[in-house]
Amino acid sequence: MMNEKLDTGSQFPNMSLNLVGGGEIKLPNDMDGNYNVVVFYRGHW
């Protein structure tokens, strides 16, 4: 669990996430490029 808010220049924390279609992605290791966007969608409220 992350206890700190990310700020400008903060390093993205290491985490593994399950993908909807199966499999998983390891962040930030599986991201390529200098700039990326990660969106967390809660789903139904």
PDBQT receptor file of N, H, CA, C and O in Angstrom, charges set to zero:
ATOM      1  N   MET A   1       0.845  -1.186   0.000  1.00  0.00    +0.000 N 
ATOM      2  CA  MET A   1       0.000   0.000   0.000  1.00  0.00    +0.000 C 
ATOM      3  C   MET A   1       0.880   1.235   0.000  1.00  0.00    +0.000 C 
ATOM      4  O   MET A   1       1.893   1.299   0.696  1.00  0.00    +0.000 OA
ATOM      5  N   MET A   2       0.476   2.209  -0.790  1.00  0.00    +0.000 N 
ATOM      6  H   MET A   2      -0.347   2.157  -1.356  1.00  0.00    +0.000 HD
ATOM      7  CA  MET A   2       1.237   3.429  -0.901  1.00  0.00    +0.000 C 
ATOM      8  C   MET A   2       0.777   4.426   0.155  1.00  0.00    +0.000 C 
ATOM      9  O   MET A   2      -0.419   4.684   0.286  1.00  0.00    +0.000 OA
ATOM     10  N   ASN A   3       1.703   4.978   0.893  1.00  0.00    +0.000 N 
ATOM     11  H   ASN A   3       2.675   4.769   0.786  1.00  0.00    +0.000 HD
ATOM     12  CA  ASN A   3       1.362   5.900   1.965  1.00  0.00    +0.000 C 
ATOM     13  C   ASN A   3       1.652   7.344   1.641  1.00  0.00    +0.000 C 
ATOM     14  O   ASN A   3       1.320   8.229   2.429  1.00  0.00    +0.000 OA
ATOM     15  N   GLU A   4       2.267   7.608   0.491  1.00  0.00    +0.000 N 
ATOM     16  H   GLU A   4       2.537   6.889  -0.149  1.00  0.00    +0.000 HD
ATOM     17  CA  GLU A   4       2.640   8.971   0.138  1.00  0.00    +0.000 C 
ATOM     18  C   GLU A   4       2.041   9.370  -1.197  1.00  0.00    +0.000 C 
ATOM     19  O   GLU A   4       1.912   8.547  -2.104  1.00  0.00    +0.000 OA
ATOM     20  N   LYS A   5       1.679  10.631  -1.308  1.00  0.00    +0.000 N 
ATOM     21  H   LYS A   5       1.783  11.299  -0.571  1.00  0.00    +0.000 HD
ATOM     22  CA  LYS A   5       1.158  11.181  -2.561  1.00  0.00    +0.000 C 
ATOM     23  C   LYS A   5       2.334  11.437  -3.505  1.00  0.00    +0.000 C 
ATOM     24  O   LYS A   5       3.375  11.948  -3.091  1.00  0.00    +0.000 OA
ATOM     25  N   LEU A   6       2.153  11.074  -4.788  1.00  0.00    +0.000 N 
ATOM     26  H   LEU A   6       1.307  10.659  -5.124  1.00  0.00    +0.000 HD
ATOM     27  CA  LEU A   6       3.172  11.374  -5.783  1.00  0.00    +0.000 C 
ATOM     28  C   LEU A   6       3.128  12.858  -6.104  1.00  0.00    +0.000 C 
ATOM     29  O   LEU A   6       2.054  13.457  -6.161  1.00  0.00    +0.000 OA
ATOM     30  N   ASP A   7       4.280  13.441  -6.310  1.00  0.00    +0.000 N 
ATOM     31  H   ASP A   7       5.153  12.954  -6.264  1.00  0.00    +0.000 HD
ATOM     32  CA  ASP A   7       4.381  14.854  -6.632  1.00  0.00    +0.000 C 
ATOM     33  C   ASP A   7       5.243  14.994  -7.883  1.00  0.00    +0.000 C 
ATOM     34  O   ASP A   7       5.815  14.010  -8.353  1.00  0.00    +0.000 OA
ATOM     35  N   THR A   8       5.339  16.179  -8.414  1.00  0.00    +0.000 N 
ATOM     36  H   THR A   8       4.875  16.978  -8.033  1.00  0.00    +0.000 HD
ATOM     37  CA  THR A   8       6.168  16.418  -9.587  1.00  0.00    +0.000 C 
ATOM     38  C   THR A   8       7.590  15.947  -9.305  1.00  0.00    +0.000 C 
ATOM     39  O   THR A   8       8.198  16.351  -8.314  1.00  0.00    +0.000 OA
ATOM     40  N   GLY A   9       8.110  15.102 -10.170  1.00  0.00    +0.000 N 
ATOM     41  H   GLY A   9       7.615  14.774 -10.975  1.00  0.00    +0.000 HD
ATOM     42  CA  GLY A   9       9.460  14.590 -10.014  1.00  0.00    +0.000 C 
ATOM     43  C   GLY A   9       9.561  13.340  -9.160  1.00  0.00    +0.000 C 
ATOM     44  O   GLY A   9      10.646  12.776  -9.023  1.00  0.00    +0.000 OA
ATOM     45  N   SER A  10       8.443  12.890  -8.578  1.00  0.00    +0.000 N 
ATOM     46  H   SER A  10       7.561  13.348  -8.689  1.00  0.00    +0.000 HD
ATOM     47  CA  SER A  10       8.466  11.668  -7.763  1.00  0.00    +0.000 C 
ATOM     48  C   SER A  10       8.692  10.451  -8.652  1.00  0.00    +0.000 C 
ATOM     49  O   SER A  10       8.250  10.416  -9.800  1.00  0.00    +0.000 OA
ATOM     50  N   GLN A  11       9.378   9.467  -8.114  1.00  0.00    +0.000 N 
ATOM     51  H   GLN A  11       9.737   9.496  -7.181  1.00  0.00    +0.000 HD
ATOM     52  CA  GLN A  11       9.578   8.216  -8.839  1.00  0.00    +0.000 C 
ATOM     53  C   GLN A  11       8.331   7.356  -8.666  1.00  0.00    +0.000 C 
ATOM     54  O   GLN A  11       7.794   7.237  -7.565  1.00  0.00    +0.000 OA
ATOM     55  N   PHE A  12       7.873   6.753  -9.773  1.00  0.00    +0.000 N 
ATOM     56  H   PHE A  12       8.309   6.849 -10.668  1.00  0.00    +0.000 HD
ATOM     57  CA  PHE A  12       6.690   5.903  -9.724  1.00  0.00    +0.000 C 
ATOM     58  C   PHE A  12       7.017   4.647  -8.927  1.00  0.00    +0.000 C 
ATOM     59  O   PHE A  12       8.062   4.037  -9.157  1.00  0.00    +0.000 OA
ATOM     60  N   PRO A  13       6.154   4.242  -7.997  1.00  0.00    +0.000 N 
ATOM     61  CA  PRO A  13       6.435   3.050  -7.184  1.00  0.00    +0.000 C 
ATOM     62  C   PRO A  13       6.312   1.767  -8.001  1.00  0.00    +0.000 C 
ATOM     63  O   PRO A  13       5.542   1.714  -8.960  1.00  0.00    +0.000 OA
ATOM     64  N   ASN A  14       7.059   0.742  -7.631  1.00  0.00    +0.000 N 
ATOM     65  H   ASN A  14       7.685   0.785  -6.852  1.00  0.00    +0.000 HD
ATOM     66  CA  ASN A  14       6.973  -0.568  -8.281  1.00  0.00    +0.000 C 
ATOM     67  C   ASN A  14       5.685  -1.258  -7.855  1.00  0.00    +0.000 C 
ATOM     68  O   ASN A  14       5.370  -1.313  -6.666  1.00  0.00    +0.000 OA
ATOM     69  N   MET A  15       4.939  -1.786  -8.827  1.00  0.00    +0.000 N 
ATOM     70  H   MET A  15       5.195  -1.742  -9.792  1.00  0.00    +0.000 HD
ATOM     71  CA  MET A  15       3.718  -2.531  -8.522  1.00  0.00    +0.000 C 
ATOM     72  C   MET A  15       3.375  -3.453  -9.675  1.00  0.00    +0.000 C 
ATOM     73  O   MET A  15       3.786  -3.217 -10.811  1.00  0.00    +0.000 OA
ATOM     74  N   SER A  16       2.614  -4.514  -9.381  1.00  0.00    +0.000 N 
ATOM     75  H   SER A  16       2.280  -4.706  -8.458  1.00  0.00    +0.000 HD
ATOM     76  CA  SER A  16       2.101  -5.433 -10.391  1.00  0.00    +0.000 C 
ATOM     77  C   SER A  16       0.592  -5.326 -10.401  1.00  0.00    +0.000 C 
ATOM     78  O   SER A  16      -0.044  -5.359  -9.348  1.00  0.00    +0.000 OA
ATOM     79  N   LEU A  17       0.010  -5.196 -11.598  1.00  0.00    +0.000 N 
ATOM     80  H   LEU A  17       0.527  -5.169 -12.454  1.00  0.00    +0.000 HD
ATOM     81  CA  LEU A  17      -1.434  -5.053 -11.730  1.00  0.00    +0.000 C 
ATOM     82  C   LEU A  17      -1.983  -6.117 -12.657  1.00  0.00    +0.000 C 
ATOM     83  O   LEU A  17      -1.378  -6.419 -13.685  1.00  0.00    +0.000 OA
ATOM     84  N   ASN A  18      -3.123  -6.689 -12.303  1.00  0.00    +0.000 N 
ATOM     85  H   ASN A  18      -3.615  -6.444 -11.467  1.00  0.00    +0.000 HD
ATOM     86  CA  ASN A  18      -3.800  -7.659 -13.163  1.00  0.00    +0.000 C 
ATOM     87  C   ASN A  18      -4.521  -6.925 -14.277  1.00  0.00    +0.000 C 
ATOM     88  O   ASN A  18      -5.181  -5.915 -14.032  1.00  0.00    +0.000 OA
ATOM     89  N   LEU A  19      -4.399  -7.427 -15.506  1.00  0.00    +0.000 N 
ATOM     90  H   LEU A  19      -3.863  -8.247 -15.705  1.00  0.00    +0.000 HD
ATOM     91  CA  LEU A  19      -5.067  -6.835 -16.655  1.00  0.00    +0.000 C 
ATOM     92  C   LEU A  19      -6.442  -7.460 -16.835  1.00  0.00    +0.000 C 
ATOM     93  O   LEU A  19      -6.631  -8.638 -16.532  1.00  0.00    +0.000 OA
ATOM     94  N   VAL A  20      -7.404  -6.686 -17.326  1.00  0.00    +0.000 N 
ATOM     95  H   VAL A  20      -7.251  -5.729 -17.572  1.00  0.00    +0.000 HD
ATOM     96  CA  VAL A  20      -8.768  -7.156 -17.511  1.00  0.00    +0.000 C 
ATOM     97  C   VAL A  20      -8.818  -8.371 -18.424  1.00  0.00    +0.000 C 
ATOM     98  O   VAL A  20      -9.571  -9.304 -18.143  1.00  0.00    +0.000 OA
ATOM     99  N   GLY A  21      -8.050  -8.398 -19.499  1.00  0.00    +0.000 N 
ATOM    100  H   GLY A  21      -7.438  -7.640 -19.727  1.00  0.00    +0.000 HD
ATOM    101  CA  GLY A  21      -8.062  -9.502 -20.447  1.00  0.00    +0.000 C 
ATOM    102  C   GLY A  21      -7.187 -10.678 -20.038  1.00  0.00    +0.000 C 
ATOM    103  O   GLY A  21      -7.059 -11.641 -20.794  1.00  0.00    +0.000 OA
ATOM    104  N   GLY A  22      -6.590 -10.618 -18.867  1.00  0.00    +0.000 N 
ATOM    105  H   GLY A  22      -6.694  -9.836 -18.253  1.00  0.00    +0.000 HD
ATOM    106  CA  GLY A  22      -5.694 -11.668 -18.396  1.00  0.00    +0.000 C 
ATOM    107  C   GLY A  22      -4.257 -11.193 -18.410  1.00  0.00    +0.000 C 
ATOM    108  O   GLY A  22      -3.911 -10.251 -19.124  1.00  0.00    +0.000 OA
ATOM    109  N   GLY A  23      -3.438 -11.834 -17.635  1.00  0.00    +0.000 N 
ATOM    110  H   GLY A  23      -3.719 -12.598 -17.056  1.00  0.00    +0.000 HD
ATOM    111  CA  GLY A  23      -2.038 -11.448 -17.531  1.00  0.00    +0.000 C 
ATOM    112  C   GLY A  23      -1.847 -10.328 -16.536  1.00  0.00    +0.000 C 
ATOM    113  O   GLY A  23      -2.770  -9.960 -15.810  1.00  0.00    +0.000 OA
ATOM    114  N   GLU A  24      -0.653  -9.795 -16.508  1.00  0.00    +0.000 N 
ATOM    115  H   GLU A  24       0.097 -10.094 -17.098  1.00  0.00    +0.000 HD
ATOM    116  CA  GLU A  24      -0.364  -8.698 -15.594  1.00  0.00    +0.000 C 
ATOM    117  C   GLU A  24       0.652  -7.763 -16.219  1.00  0.00    +0.000 C 
ATOM    118  O   GLU A  24       1.334  -8.110 -17.183  1.00  0.00    +0.000 OA
ATOM    119  N   ILE A  25       0.737  -6.581 -15.655  1.00  0.00    +0.000 N 
ATOM    120  H   ILE A  25       0.183  -6.299 -14.872  1.00  0.00    +0.000 HD
ATOM    121  CA  ILE A  25       1.729  -5.599 -16.076  1.00  0.00    +0.000 C 
ATOM    122  C   ILE A  25       2.483  -5.160 -14.834  1.00  0.00    +0.000 C 
ATOM    123  O   ILE A  25       1.889  -4.961 -13.774  1.00  0.00    +0.000 OA
ATOM    124  N   LYS A  26       3.778  -5.012 -14.968  1.00  0.00    +0.000 N 
ATOM    125  H   LYS A  26       4.260  -5.174 -15.829  1.00  0.00    +0.000 HD
ATOM    126  CA  LYS A  26       4.611  -4.554 -13.856  1.00  0.00    +0.000 C 
ATOM    127  C   LYS A  26       5.011  -3.118 -14.143  1.00  0.00    +0.000 C 
ATOM    128  O   LYS A  26       5.658  -2.818 -15.147  1.00  0.00    +0.000 OA
ATOM    129  N   LEU A  27       4.615  -2.254 -13.250  1.00  0.00    +0.000 N 
ATOM    130  H   LEU A  27       4.089  -2.498 -12.435  1.00  0.00    +0.000 HD
ATOM    131  CA  LEU A  27       4.915  -0.837 -13.411  1.00  0.00    +0.000 C 
ATOM    132  C   LEU A  27       6.043  -0.439 -12.479  1.00  0.00    +0.000 C 
ATOM    133  O   LEU A  27       6.083  -0.907 -11.341  1.00  0.00    +0.000 OA
ATOM    134  N   PRO A  28       6.945   0.393 -12.912  1.00  0.00    +0.000 N 
ATOM    135  CA  PRO A  28       7.061   1.024 -14.219  1.00  0.00    +0.000 C 
ATOM    136  C   PRO A  28       7.895   0.218 -15.215  1.00  0.00    +0.000 C 
ATOM    137  O   PRO A  28       8.149   0.695 -16.322  1.00  0.00    +0.000 OA
ATOM    138  N   ASN A  29       8.328  -0.994 -14.849  1.00  0.00    +0.000 N 
ATOM    139  H   ASN A  29       8.121  -1.381 -13.951  1.00  0.00    +0.000 HD
ATOM    140  CA  ASN A  29       9.250  -1.768 -15.690  1.00  0.00    +0.000 C 
ATOM    141  C   ASN A  29       8.719  -2.073 -17.083  1.00  0.00    +0.000 C 
ATOM    142  O   ASN A  29       9.496  -2.062 -18.038  1.00  0.00    +0.000 OA
ATOM    143  N   ASP A  30       7.414  -2.348 -17.240  1.00  0.00    +0.000 N 
ATOM    144  H   ASP A  30       6.783  -2.358 -16.464  1.00  0.00    +0.000 HD
ATOM    145  CA  ASP A  30       6.859  -2.718 -18.545  1.00  0.00    +0.000 C 
ATOM    146  C   ASP A  30       6.460  -1.513 -19.394  1.00  0.00    +0.000 C 
ATOM    147  O   ASP A  30       5.914  -1.679 -20.484  1.00  0.00    +0.000 OA
ATOM    148  N   MET A  31       6.721  -0.322 -18.913  1.00  0.00    +0.000 N 
ATOM    149  H   MET A  31       7.165  -0.187 -18.027  1.00  0.00    +0.000 HD
ATOM    150  CA  MET A  31       6.384   0.882 -19.685  1.00  0.00    +0.000 C 
ATOM    151  C   MET A  31       7.619   1.333 -20.446  1.00  0.00    +0.000 C 
ATOM    152  O   MET A  31       8.721   1.375 -19.901  1.00  0.00    +0.000 OA
ATOM    153  N   ASP A  32       7.418   1.672 -21.720  1.00  0.00    +0.000 N 
ATOM    154  H   ASP A  32       6.522   1.638 -22.163  1.00  0.00    +0.000 HD
ATOM    155  CA  ASP A  32       8.538   2.170 -22.498  1.00  0.00    +0.000 C 
ATOM    156  C   ASP A  32       8.323   3.647 -22.794  1.00  0.00    +0.000 C 
ATOM    157  O   ASP A  32       7.187   4.121 -22.801  1.00  0.00    +0.000 OA
ATOM    158  N   GLY A  33       9.373   4.352 -23.029  1.00  0.00    +0.000 N 
ATOM    159  H   GLY A  33      10.296   3.967 -23.023  1.00  0.00    +0.000 HD
ATOM    160  CA  GLY A  33       9.275   5.780 -23.320  1.00  0.00    +0.000 C 
ATOM    161  C   GLY A  33       9.537   6.618 -22.074  1.00  0.00    +0.000 C 
ATOM    162  O   GLY A  33       9.602   6.105 -20.957  1.00  0.00    +0.000 OA
ATOM    163  N   ASN A  34       9.682   7.903 -22.296  1.00  0.00    +0.000 N 
ATOM    164  H   ASN A  34       9.630   8.320 -23.203  1.00  0.00    +0.000 HD
ATOM    165  CA  ASN A  34       9.972   8.823 -21.192  1.00  0.00    +0.000 C 
ATOM    166  C   ASN A  34       8.714   9.327 -20.500  1.00  0.00    +0.000 C 
ATOM    167  O   ASN A  34       8.748   9.673 -19.320  1.00  0.00    +0.000 OA
ATOM    168  N   TYR A  35       7.593   9.370 -21.238  1.00  0.00    +0.000 N 
ATOM    169  H   TYR A  35       7.565   9.088 -22.197  1.00  0.00    +0.000 HD
ATOM    170  CA  TYR A  35       6.355   9.901 -20.675  1.00  0.00    +0.000 C 
ATOM    171  C   TYR A  35       5.250   8.878 -20.843  1.00  0.00    +0.000 C 
ATOM    172  O   TYR A  35       5.044   8.359 -21.941  1.00  0.00    +0.000 OA
ATOM    173  N   ASN A  36       4.534   8.582 -19.764  1.00  0.00    +0.000 N 
ATOM    174  H   ASN A  36       4.701   9.003 -18.872  1.00  0.00    +0.000 HD
ATOM    175  CA  ASN A  36       3.449   7.611 -19.787  1.00  0.00    +0.000 C 
ATOM    176  C   ASN A  36       2.307   8.129 -18.922  1.00  0.00    +0.000 C 
ATOM    177  O   ASN A  36       2.503   8.982 -18.057  1.00  0.00    +0.000 OA
ATOM    178  N   VAL A  37       1.124   7.604 -19.168  1.00  0.00    +0.000 N 
ATOM    179  H   VAL A  37       0.965   6.911 -19.871  1.00  0.00    +0.000 HD
ATOM    180  CA  VAL A  37      -0.051   7.963 -18.369  1.00  0.00    +0.000 C 
ATOM    181  C   VAL A  37      -0.642   6.677 -17.815  1.00  0.00    +0.000 C 
ATOM    182  O   VAL A  37      -0.835   5.711 -18.553  1.00  0.00    +0.000 OA
ATOM    183  N   VAL A  38      -0.927   6.662 -16.526  1.00  0.00    +0.000 N 
ATOM    184  H   VAL A  38      -0.769   7.447 -15.927  1.00  0.00    +0.000 HD
ATOM    185  CA  VAL A  38      -1.568   5.519 -15.875  1.00  0.00    +0.000 C 
ATOM    186  C   VAL A  38      -2.910   6.004 -15.348  1.00  0.00    +0.000 C 
ATOM    187  O   VAL A  38      -2.977   6.971 -14.589  1.00  0.00    +0.000 OA
ATOM    188  N   VAL A  39      -3.976   5.329 -15.755  1.00  0.00    +0.000 N 
ATOM    189  H   VAL A  39      -3.922   4.544 -16.372  1.00  0.00    +0.000 HD
ATOM    190  CA  VAL A  39      -5.324   5.709 -15.318  1.00  0.00    +0.000 C 
ATOM    191  C   VAL A  39      -5.907   4.560 -14.513  1.00  0.00    +0.000 C 
ATOM    192  O   VAL A  39      -5.960   3.426 -14.988  1.00  0.00    +0.000 OA
ATOM    193  N   PHE A  40      -6.337   4.848 -13.313  1.00  0.00    +0.000 N 
ATOM    194  H   PHE A  40      -6.293   5.769 -12.927  1.00  0.00    +0.000 HD
ATOM    195  CA  PHE A  40      -7.009   3.861 -12.468  1.00  0.00    +0.000 C 
ATOM    196  C   PHE A  40      -8.492   4.164 -12.517  1.00  0.00    +0.000 C 
ATOM    197  O   PHE A  40      -8.919   5.261 -12.157  1.00  0.00    +0.000 OA
ATOM    198  N   TYR A  41      -9.285   3.191 -12.964  1.00  0.00    +0.000 N 
ATOM    199  H   TYR A  41      -8.939   2.300 -13.257  1.00  0.00    +0.000 HD
ATOM    200  CA  TYR A  41     -10.733   3.356 -13.085  1.00  0.00    +0.000 C 
ATOM    201  C   TYR A  41     -11.395   2.492 -12.038  1.00  0.00    +0.000 C 
ATOM    202  O   TYR A  41     -11.248   1.270 -12.049  1.00  0.00    +0.000 OA
ATOM    203  N   ARG A  42     -12.109   3.106 -11.153  1.00  0.00    +0.000 N 
ATOM    204  H   ARG A  42     -12.229   4.099 -11.144  1.00  0.00    +0.000 HD
ATOM    205  CA  ARG A  42     -12.745   2.381 -10.062  1.00  0.00    +0.000 C 
ATOM    206  C   ARG A  42     -13.884   1.498 -10.548  1.00  0.00    +0.000 C 
ATOM    207  O   ARG A  42     -14.149   0.455  -9.951  1.00  0.00    +0.000 OA
ATOM    208  N   GLY A  43     -14.555   1.891 -11.609  1.00  0.00    +0.000 N 
ATOM    209  H   GLY A  43     -14.340   2.738 -12.095  1.00  0.00    +0.000 HD
ATOM    210  CA  GLY A  43     -15.690   1.131 -12.102  1.00  0.00    +0.000 C 
ATOM    211  C   GLY A  43     -16.984   1.662 -11.519  1.00  0.00    +0.000 C 
ATOM    212  O   GLY A  43     -17.147   2.872 -11.358  1.00  0.00    +0.000 OA
ATOM    213  N   HIS A  44     -17.896   0.773 -11.203  1.00  0.00    +0.000 N 
ATOM    214  H   HIS A  44     -17.763  -0.209 -11.334  1.00  0.00    +0.000 HD
ATOM    215  CA  HIS A  44     -19.219   1.156 -10.691  1.00  0.00    +0.000 C 
ATOM    216  C   HIS A  44     -19.112   1.747  -9.300  1.00  0.00    +0.000 C 
ATOM    217  O   HIS A  44     -18.420   1.208  -8.437  1.00  0.00    +0.000 OA
ATOM    218  N   TRP A  45     -19.800   2.856  -9.086  1.00  0.00    +0.000 N 
ATOM    219  H   TRP A  45     -20.363   3.295  -9.787  1.00  0.00    +0.000 HD
ATOM    220  CA  TRP A  45     -19.834   3.486  -7.766  1.00  0.00    +0.000 C 
ATOM    221  C   TRP A  45     -21.006   2.919  -7.038  1.00  0.00    +0.000 C 
ATOM    222  O   TRP A  45     -21.258   3.289  -5.891  1.00  0.00    +0.000 OA
TER     223      TRP A  45
